[in-house]
Amino acid sequence: MNGYTEELEDFGHIELDTAKDLFTAWKYNGLPKDFEDDGVKVAFNCYSGYVFLTNSEYQVAMVEIDQKKNNDDPTRYNLYSFYTSPYEGLEGSFEDLLDEYNDMHKEDKEWFEVVAKNNSRLNELRKDEKDEK
């Protein structure tokens, strides 16, 4: 097996549990707003340990669990888009990358502004003082 697989036979028990959580999140809360539903499949990156949904556009959706909700509540599972910036290869959720926005390379900032716009979150970007001048 190489570092990436979509073959469930290559998943261990923990990875299969995460796949179950992905499907539960999709069933009860849907896909992320900016995640296309064409060609969706579950994948496992053996190097990072991440189990995630991917699609024909190579987008990535990962699951987060709301620990404040009851364990029996299937709506506690939510999917979020996981991004990789095109220039420096920064990775993370929208919130992770938002924290890094001011320090991003110009090309990554331009890309992230499109991501923010597509998610109706453009107003959350914090402009660097030197960008405003």
matplotlib code that plots the C-alpha trace (Angstrom):
import matplotlib.pyplot as plt

x = [0.0, 1.3, 0.6, -2.9, -5.7, -9.4, -9.5, -11.4, -9.5, -6.5, -8.2, -7.7, -10.4, -9.8, -9.9, -13.1, -14.6, -13.6, -15.2, -18.4, -18.3, -17.8, -20.9, -22.9, -22.0, -22.9, -26.2, -27.3, -25.6, -24.7, -21.5, -19.6, -21.1, -18.1, -17.7, -18.9, -20.9, -19.6, -17.5, -17.3, -15.3, -13.6, -9.8, -7.1, -3.7, -1.5, 1.3, -0.9, -3.5, -6.3, -9.4, -11.5, -13.9, -12.6, -14.3, -13.7, -12.4, -9.8, -11.5, -11.2, -13.8, -13.0, -15.2, -15.3, -17.3, -19.1, -18.2, -20.9, -23.7, -24.9, -22.9, -26.1, -26.9, -25.9, -25.9, -22.8, -20.8, -20.0, -18.0, -15.7, -13.6, -9.8, -7.8, -4.3, -3.0, -1.5, 1.8, 3.2, 1.0, -0.5, -3.1, -6.1, -9.7, -11.0, -10.4, -6.9, -6.0, -7.8, -5.4, -2.5, -4.0, -1.8, 1.4, 0.4, 2.3, 0.5, -0.6, -2.0, -3.8, -5.5, -6.5, -7.8, -9.9, -11.7, -12.2, -13.6, -15.9, -17.2, -18.1, -19.7, -16.9, -15.0, -15.8, -13.7, -10.4, -8.1, -6.1, -2.5, -1.7, 0.8, -2.0, -4.3, -1.7]
y = [0.0, 3.5, 6.5, 7.1, 4.6, 4.5, 0.7, 0.0, -3.3, -1.1, 0.8, -0.2, -0.2, 3.4, 4.5, 2.6, 4.3, 7.7, 6.7, 5.9, 9.4, 11.0, 9.2, 10.1, 13.8, 13.7, 12.0, 14.3, 17.6, 17.5, 18.3, 21.6, 24.5, 24.7, 20.9, 19.5, 16.3, 14.8, 11.6, 11.6, 8.8, 8.1, 8.2, 7.5, 9.2, 6.6, 9.2, 11.7, 9.3, 11.5, 9.8, 12.2, 12.6, 13.7, 14.2, 14.6, 18.2, 16.9, 18.8, 17.5, 17.3, 16.2, 15.4, 17.2, 16.1, 18.5, 17.2, 19.4, 17.3, 13.9, 10.9, 9.4, 12.6, 11.9, 15.7, 16.1, 15.1, 17.9, 18.1, 20.9, 21.7, 21.2, 23.4, 23.5, 26.8, 26.8, 28.7, 27.7, 24.6, 25.8, 23.4, 23.5, 24.5, 27.9, 29.0, 27.6, 29.5, 32.6, 32.8, 32.7, 35.2, 38.2, 36.2, 34.5, 35.0, 37.4, 34.5, 32.5, 35.6, 36.1, 32.4, 32.5, 35.7, 33.6, 30.8, 33.3, 34.9, 31.5, 30.8, 34.2, 35.0, 37.7, 40.1, 37.9, 38.6, 40.8, 43.0, 43.6, 47.3, 47.5, 46.1, 48.9, 51.7]
z = [0.0, -0.8, 1.3, 0.0, -0.4, -1.1, -0.5, 2.6, 3.1, 3.8, 6.6, 10.2, 12.9, 13.9, 10.2, 9.6, 12.7, 11.3, 7.9, 9.7, 11.4, 8.0, 6.6, 9.7, 9.4, 5.6, 6.3, 9.1, 8.3, 4.6, 2.8, 3.4, 1.4, -1.0, -1.5, -4.8, -4.5, -7.7, -7.4, -3.6, -2.0, 1.3, 1.4, 3.9, 4.0, 5.7, 6.4, 8.2, 9.5, 8.1, 6.9, 4.7, 1.9, -1.5, -4.8, -8.6, -7.9, -5.4, -2.6, 0.9, 3.7, 7.2, 10.2, 13.6, 16.6, 18.8, 22.2, 23.9, 22.3, 23.6, 22.3, 20.9, 18.9, 15.3, 14.6, 16.7, 13.6, 11.2, 8.0, 7.2, 4.1, 4.5, 2.3, 0.9, -0.4, -3.9, -3.2, 0.2, 0.7, 4.0, 5.2, 7.5, 8.0, 7.1, 10.7, 10.7, 7.6, 8.7, 11.6, 9.1, 6.6, 7.5, 7.2, 3.9, 0.7, -1.7, -4.0, -1.1, 0.1, -3.2, -3.3, 0.3, -0.5, -3.2, -0.7, 1.8, -0.9, -2.0, 1.7, 2.3, 4.9, 3.1, 5.9, 8.3, 6.7, 8.7, 6.5, 7.2, 8.0, 5.1, 2.8, 3.7, 2.8]

ax = plt.figure().add_subplot(projection="3d")
ax.plot(x, y, z, "-o")
ax.set_aspect("equal")
plt.show()
